[in-house]
Amino acid sequence: MNTSATAVRFDDVTMWVELQDGRTIGVPMAWFPRLLHATPTPREQCRISVTGKGLHWEDLDEDISVEGLLAGRGDMTVQRPVAA
């Protein structure tokens, strides 16, 4: 089964990832705060890796794996408190 991404699109609350095997998966943008808080223009600047296994947004500093999406994983970064 090929789980490579072929396209990414968004509605107001969901990121939709089309897969080479014909499936489309939807994940809440709330899983990825950088995408959720971005305006549509930078959100649409997704680059799909050559293998189709990774999604990258240069201007948003966001990287998402298709494998992680299929496993139900959201943003795995740790939020660090800001020093006052």
C-alpha positions as CSV (number, residue, x, y, z in Angstrom):
1,M,0.0,0.0,0.0
2,N,1.4,3.4,-1.0
3,T,0.9,6.0,1.6
4,S,2.7,8.8,-0.3
5,A,1.0,12.2,-0.3
6,T,0.1,13.7,-3.7
7,A,-1.7,16.9,-2.7
8,V,-2.6,18.9,0.4
9,R,-5.6,21.3,0.8
10,F,-7.3,23.1,3.6
11,D,-10.8,24.2,4.7
12,D,-11.5,26.4,7.7
13,V,-10.6,23.7,10.3
14,T,-9.1,20.6,8.5
15,M,-6.0,19.7,6.6
16,W,-6.8,17.2,3.8
17,V,-4.0,15.1,2.4
18,E,-4.6,13.1,-0.7
19,L,-2.7,9.8,-0.9
20,Q,-1.3,8.0,-3.9
21,D,-3.4,4.9,-3.0
22,G,-6.6,7.0,-3.6
23,R,-7.5,7.7,0.1
24,T,-7.9,11.2,1.4
25,I,-7.3,11.8,5.1
26,G,-8.5,14.8,7.1
27,V,-6.8,15.9,10.3
28,P,-7.8,18.9,12.5
29,M,-5.6,21.9,12.1
30,A,-5.8,22.2,15.9
31,W,-3.2,19.4,15.9
32,F,-0.7,21.7,14.3
33,P,-0.9,25.2,15.9
34,R,1.5,26.8,13.3
35,L,-0.9,25.8,10.5
36,L,-4.0,26.7,12.5
37,H,-2.7,30.3,13.2
38,A,-1.3,30.9,9.7
39,T,-3.1,32.8,7.0
40,P,-4.2,30.8,3.9
41,T,-1.3,32.0,1.7
42,P,1.6,30.5,3.7
43,R,-0.6,27.5,4.6
44,E,-0.9,26.7,0.9
45,Q,2.9,26.8,0.4
46,C,3.2,23.2,1.3
47,R,6.1,21.3,-0.4
48,I,5.6,17.5,-0.6
49,S,8.9,15.6,-0.4
50,V,10.2,13.7,-3.4
51,T,9.1,10.4,-1.7
52,G,5.7,11.8,-0.8
53,K,6.4,10.8,2.9
54,G,6.8,14.3,4.3
55,L,5.1,17.7,4.1
56,H,7.1,20.9,4.6
57,W,6.2,24.6,5.1
58,E,9.4,26.7,4.9
59,D,7.9,30.0,6.0
60,L,6.0,28.3,8.9
61,D,8.9,26.1,10.0
62,E,6.6,23.1,10.0
63,D,7.3,19.5,9.0
64,I,4.8,16.7,9.1
65,S,5.2,13.1,8.2
66,V,2.4,11.2,6.4
67,E,3.2,8.2,8.6
68,G,2.6,10.4,11.7
69,L,-0.8,11.6,10.3
70,L,-1.9,8.0,9.7
71,A,-0.8,7.1,13.2
72,G,-2.9,10.0,14.6
73,R,0.0,12.1,15.8
74,G,-0.2,15.9,16.0
75,D,2.5,18.4,16.7
76,M,5.3,16.6,18.6
77,T,7.2,19.7,19.5
78,V,7.6,20.7,23.2
79,Q,6.3,24.2,24.1
80,R,8.9,25.9,26.2
81,P,7.9,28.7,28.6
82,V,9.1,32.1,27.6
83,A,11.4,33.9,30.0
84,A,10.0,37.1,31.4
